[in-house]
Amino acid sequence: MNQIKLDCMLNPLAAEVVRIAAAIPGERVMDIGCGDTSIALARIAAVVKGIDLSRPMLRLASQRAKSIQGVTFTQADAAVVPFAQSVQLLFSRFGVMFFEGPIKAFSHLHSGLSEEGRLVFICWQKPSANPWMSLAGRALQPFLPAPVSPPDPRVPGHLPSLIQLM
């Protein structure tokens, strides 16, 4: 499965950002664009609510987290999801970069943070600032079929979109 390969590739980055987040036992955490990181945070004994738009991603995360206490998953748009109570940590591994209106989304997320809350995330910069991605994409481009319709570059995991952005 592609998600498993992607998770393996991103695990070193995810482990570092989880370390930096320094979740505290019992802390309420919202993991935006959730998956393996929700599980890693819950293992620290944080109370984690994973949020994602993708049902397949949530299904996979739920399967992986069956034996993990303190983690739940919800299909929702983090940019507008209502907060039942404030959270101490907003966390994301490559999820927040897909917000359609980032200023509005981050303002909303800020409203759900407790007074001592923090936001910790990791995301890519534009492809030109990531030569290791853009060089490979340019090398592959002549061998890929032309896109059928204009791709939406905001769609997570849409490889032709990523290549066309480079």
N, C-alpha and C positions, 0 to 999 in steps of 0.2 A: 504494500500500500504506500502511496506517495507521502502521506502524512507521517508515517513512521520514519521514512527516510529523511524527510525534512526535519522532524524532531531530533533525530540522531545528529544531523548536521548542525542544528542550532543549540544543542545541549550545552556546549561550553559557554556560549553567550548567555543562555538562560540561567545556568548555574551561577554565573557571576552577578547577574542582575538580581537574582533571588538573594544572594549573599548581601549585596548592597542594600536591598530592601529591609533586611534585618527584621523580619516579622517576629513578633513576640507572641508567646503562647497566650491563647485566648483573644488575641486581637482580631477585629472584624476586617476582612480583606475582600475587595472586589477585584477579580482577575478579568480584565477586559480582553476578549479574544482568547479564551481560556483553553486549557488542555493540560499538558504535562506540568506546566508551572503551577496550576491550581493544586495538583497533587503534591508537588514539592513544598509549596507553602503550607498545605494542610499537615504534612509530615512534621513540620516545625511546631504544630499544635495550634496554628492559627485557625480561625473559623472563616472558611473561604466560600464565597459565592462566585462561581464562574459564569460569565456573561458572554454570549456569542450570538451572532445572527444565523449561523450555519447549523442546521439540524444534524447533518452528518458529523460535523466536528463535535457537537455536544454528545451525540450518541457514542462516538469513539472515546471521548473524555469520560463519560459515565461508565463505560465498560472497563476502562483502565483504573478507575477509582473505586471499584466495587468493594475492596477491602480497606479503604481509607476512611477514617472518621473525620467529620468536620468539614466536608466539602459537598456542596450542592451545585447544580448547573441549571441555568435558565436561558431560554431563547429570548433575547431582547436586544434592543439597540442601546448600548451604554450611553449614547449621546442624549437620550431622553428617558431612560429607565427611572421609575420612581424609587426613591430611597425609603424603605420602611424605617430604618434608623441609620444614623451616620456610621461611616466606616473610618478606621484609622489608617488604612492603606489602600490606595488605588494603585493597581499593578497592571502592567501590560507588556507582553513580549510580542512586538510587532502587530498590535491590534489597533492602537490609537491613531496610527498613520492613515487609516482608511476613513476617518471622519469626513463627511461631506462638508460640514461647516465647523472647522476645528475651534474657532473662538467660542461659538455658542456651545459646542460639546464640552470643552474644557471648563467653561463657566458653570455649566450644569453639574459636571463632576465635582467641581470645587464646592458647590452648594451641598453636596452629600458627604463631605469630609468633616470629621470631628475637628474641634479647635486645634488639637495637636496632630492632626492627620497629615499625611504626606502622599505624594504622587511619585512613583518610580516606574519608569518605562524605558524600553529600548525600541528604536525604530531606525530604519534605513534613511539615509539622506537621498537626494536625487541620484539617479544612476551615474551621472557624470562625476559625482563625488565618491563613487564606489567602483573604481576601475576594475577590480577583480570580478565584478558582475558584468559590467558593460563590455569588457574585452571578450569574455566568453560568449556573450549574446551576439556580438558582431561577428564572431567567428562562425557561429551556428546559423546565422540568418540566411545565407545563400542556400542552405540545405533544407529550410523549412518552407512548407506551402504558404502561399499568400493568404492573409486573413480573408474570411468570407465577408465579414462586416466590420465596421470600425470597432475596435475593442474598447472596453471600458477599463482604463488603467487602474481604477480603484478596486476592481474585483480581486479579492485575495487569491493567490495561487494561479492566476491566469497567465501562464508562461508566455503565450504570444504577445500579451499586453506588455509584459516586462521587457521582452526583447524589442518591441517596437518603440519603447520609451528610450532605449539606449542610443 
